[in-house]
Amino acid sequence: MHAVAAVSFARGVMNPCVFSVSSWFDVPDVRAGGKSWQAQRVWVCSGHDFESLFPQQFSASGMVRCKLQMMRTQPVGNRWRLGPKLAAGLTLRHYRSFEGCPTLPALMQRIARASPWFDRHGIHVLVSQNDAGELTLGDSHEYGDAVDPFDKTEIDDLVLGYRGTFLDAPELRIASRWHGGYAKHEDRLAVILHPQPRVTVVTGVGGAGMTLSFGLAEQVVRRELDEAEC
Ligand SMILES: Cc1cc2nc3c(=O)[nH]c(=O)nc-3n(C[C@H](O)[C@H](O)[C@H](O)COP(=O)(O)OP(=O)(O)OC[C@H]3O[C@@H](n4cnc5c(N)ncnc54)[C@H](O)[C@@H]3O)c2cc1C
């Protein structure tokens, strides 16, 4: 990145947590680890930590936090291979890409009626395998500002139980369980805020953030640099 975009990296900062982004005569000033940097432009991408830097803007942004539970198995025995990553019926109601399917409302009604626990915990089930033979399984989606530190065994059991309805695999032994989080907006694909001159916050990319973020970053930075040149 240094060679391509003249980006310089601040190395050796003792505590790299940015604790303020302020402006001094419209020049952003970033403070972290006892140091400060003046920049022509600042893009803040702090994920779902939206209280720390710009609490007022974020509380008005319409974003919510999402907590997700996932699991990983021990390597599945006898060199068993999953092949392609798998999804099943519950996933159709999770991603907006399926909204155009004419029978989706009927499917959603059936799931809500017959197994409301999936909606209650926002569960759909994806399964993938890494080179070590371990399976990654998930996930759930619980929305709200307070992320509960305690994971729910009920959710893990539901994910594993649903897996059994579409994947026939040798016995799975769970090696690790964890939860992660992201910020999501009800309607928008991403939340872009300008809390101060020359400061842009980019967040709220939700469950598609790993897929969208490189394209989004390029789009946002290019647009703002082009505008600055005009
Ligand atoms: C379990 C799980 C499964 C997912 N699955 C998928 C998937 O299959 N496909 C997909 O596309 N997306 C998926 N996502 C979503 C994706 O991971 C997120 O949308 C994406 O990571 C958001 O990127 P971000 O850069 O906005 O925030 P983050 O990835 O959260 O990065 C923010 C970073 O900023 C740091 N930070 C925060 N505050 C400060 C501060 N004050 N100073 C310094 N650093 C700070 C944080 O420590 C963090 O490292 C998943 C997310 C989870 C949790």
The ligand as a Tripos MOL2 file, in Angstrom:
@<TRIPOS>MOLECULE
LIG
   53    58     1     0     0
SMALL
NO_CHARGES

@<TRIPOS>ATOM
      1 C1        -19.5170  -14.3140   12.9950 C.3       1 LIG1
      2 C2        -19.4980  -13.4050   11.7980 C.ar      1 LIG1
      3 C3        -19.6690  -13.9320   10.5240 C.ar      1 LIG1
      4 C4        -19.6160  -13.1090    9.4110 C.ar      1 LIG1
      5 N1        -19.7490  -13.6620    8.1620 N.ar      1 LIG1
      6 C5        -19.6270  -12.8850    7.0740 C.ar      1 LIG1
      7 C6        -19.6840  -13.4590    5.7700 C.ar      1 LIG1
      8 O1        -19.8290  -14.6680    5.5970 O.2       1 LIG1
      9 N2        -19.5680  -12.6430    4.6960 N.ar      1 LIG1
     10 C7        -19.3940  -11.2950    4.8250 C.ar      1 LIG1
     11 O2        -19.2780  -10.6200    3.8170 O.2       1 LIG1
     12 N3        -19.3410  -10.7070    6.0520 N.ar      1 LIG1
     13 C8        -19.4620  -11.4720    7.1730 C.ar      1 LIG1
     14 N4        -19.4360  -10.8980    8.4190 N.ar      1 LIG1
     15 C9        -19.4570   -9.4340    8.5380 C.3       1 LIG1
     16 C10       -18.1000   -8.7750    8.4620 C.3       1 LIG1
     17 O3        -17.1610   -9.4530    9.2860 O.3       1 LIG1
     18 C11       -18.2520   -7.3110    8.9160 C.3       1 LIG1
     19 O4        -19.2570   -6.6650    8.1530 O.3       1 LIG1
     20 C12       -16.9500   -6.5770    8.6990 C.3       1 LIG1
     21 O5        -15.9240   -7.1650    9.4710 O.3       1 LIG1
     22 C13       -17.1170   -5.1270    9.1170 C.3       1 LIG1
     23 O6        -15.9230   -4.4870    8.7830 O.3       1 LIG1
     24 P1        -15.5060   -3.1440    9.4860 P.3       1 LIG1
     25 O7        -14.1200   -2.8410    8.9710 O.co2     1 LIG1
     26 O8        -16.5850   -2.1100    9.3210 O.co2     1 LIG1
     27 O9        -15.4520   -3.4810   11.0520 O.3       1 LIG1
     28 P2        -14.5650   -4.5340   11.8430 P.3       1 LIG1
     29 O10       -14.1850   -5.7040   11.0010 O.co2     1 LIG1
     30 O11       -15.3180   -4.7550   13.1210 O.co2     1 LIG1
     31 O12       -13.2120   -3.7370   12.1280 O.3       1 LIG1
     32 C14       -13.1730   -2.6030   12.9790 C.3       1 LIG1
     33 C15       -11.7920   -2.5570   13.6060 C.3       1 LIG1
     34 O13       -11.6210   -1.2790   14.2400 O.3       1 LIG1
     35 C16       -11.0250   -1.5000   15.4900 C.3       1 LIG1
     36 N5        -11.3520   -0.3410   16.3390 N.ar      1 LIG1
     37 C17       -12.5680    0.0170   16.8340 C.ar      1 LIG1
     38 N6        -12.4730    1.1440   17.5510 N.ar      1 LIG1
     39 C18       -11.1670    1.5320   17.4990 C.ar      1 LIG1
     40 C19       -10.4330    2.6430   18.0400 C.ar      1 LIG1
     41 N7        -11.0080    3.5910   18.7800 N.pl3     1 LIG1
     42 N8         -9.0870    2.6930   17.8050 N.ar      1 LIG1
     43 C20        -8.4550    1.7680   17.0480 C.ar      1 LIG1
     44 N9         -9.1050    0.6940   16.5000 N.ar      1 LIG1
     45 C21       -10.4470    0.5840   16.7170 C.ar      1 LIG1
     46 C22       -11.6310   -2.8030   15.9870 C.3       1 LIG1
     47 O14       -10.8200   -3.3650   16.9980 O.3       1 LIG1
     48 C23       -11.6300   -3.6200   14.6970 C.3       1 LIG1
     49 O15       -10.3940   -4.2690   14.5110 O.3       1 LIG1
     50 C24       -19.4450  -11.7030    9.5610 C.ar      1 LIG1
     51 C25       -19.2810  -11.1680   10.8400 C.ar      1 LIG1
     52 C26       -19.2980  -12.0070   11.9530 C.ar      1 LIG1
     53 C27       -19.1070  -11.3910   13.3170 C.3       1 LIG1
@<TRIPOS>BOND
     1     1     2 1
     2     2     3 ar
     3     2    52 ar
     4     3     4 ar
     5     4     5 ar
     6     4    50 ar
     7     5     6 ar
     8     6     7 ar
     9     6    13 1
    10     7     8 2
    11     7     9 ar
    12     9    10 ar
    13    10    11 2
    14    10    12 ar
    15    12    13 ar
    16    13    14 ar
    17    14    15 1
    18    14    50 ar
    19    15    16 1
    20    16    17 1
    21    16    18 1
    22    18    19 1
    23    18    20 1
    24    20    21 1
    25    20    22 1
    26    22    23 1
    27    23    24 1
    28    24    25 2
    29    24    26 1
    30    24    27 1
    31    27    28 1
    32    28    29 2
    33    28    30 1
    34    28    31 1
    35    31    32 1
    36    32    33 1
    37    33    34 1
    38    33    48 1
    39    34    35 1
    40    35    36 1
    41    35    46 1
    42    36    37 ar
    43    36    45 ar
    44    37    38 ar
    45    38    39 ar
    46    39    40 ar
    47    39    45 ar
    48    40    41 1
    49    40    42 ar
    50    42    43 ar
    51    43    44 ar
    52    44    45 ar
    53    46    47 1
    54    46    48 1
    55    48    49 1
    56    50    51 ar
    57    51    52 ar
    58    52    53 1
@<TRIPOS>SUBSTRUCTURE
     1 LIG1         1 GROUP 0 **** ****
